Amino acid sequence: MAVPVSLPKRKCMSSLIFATDEAQILVATDTLAVTPNGEPFLFASKATYVPHLRTIIAGTGGGGFSNGWALTVSTRMIVNGIHNLWHGGRVLIY
């Protein structure tokens, strides 16, 4: 299943492709991050596996948000599972 993500009023788009079954998941993304004007800017990892939570954090690569969030979740938080991440957003804001 392909899930294109586009931001309004900007010329950027990311592709997240995933497939699941009872035993596994396959995740693929593009790697291009662009400027707000849609110009190529850099290459970024857009999906990160967090093994102790058995979770994949994925994003558009813009501004490094998903990579920063994945780093915070995997190194600065003590949580029992993904259901405990709802309160963690404050960590990135402050």
Rosetta blueprint (number, residue, H / E / L):
1 M L
2 A E
3 V E
4 P E
5 V E
6 S E
7 L L
8 P L
9 K L
10 R L
11 K L
12 C L
13 M E
14 S E
15 S E
16 L E
17 I E
18 F E
19 A E
20 T E
21 D L
22 E L
23 A L
24 Q L
25 I E
26 L E
27 V E
28 A E
29 T E
30 D L
31 T L
32 L E
33 A E
34 V E
35 T L
36 P L
37 N L
38 G L
39 E L
40 P E
41 F E
42 L E
43 F E
44 A L
45 S L
46 K L
47 A E
48 T E
49 Y E
50 V E
51 P H
52 H H
53 L H
54 R L
55 T E
56 I E
57 I E
58 A E
59 G L
60 T L
61 G L
62 G H
63 G H
64 G H
65 F H
66 S H
67 N H
68 G H
69 W H
70 A H
71 L H
72 T H
73 V H
74 S H
75 T H
76 R L
77 M L
78 I L
79 V L
80 N L
81 G L
82 I H
83 H H
84 N H
85 L H
86 W H
87 H H
88 G L
89 G H
90 R H
91 V H
92 L H
93 I H
94 Y L
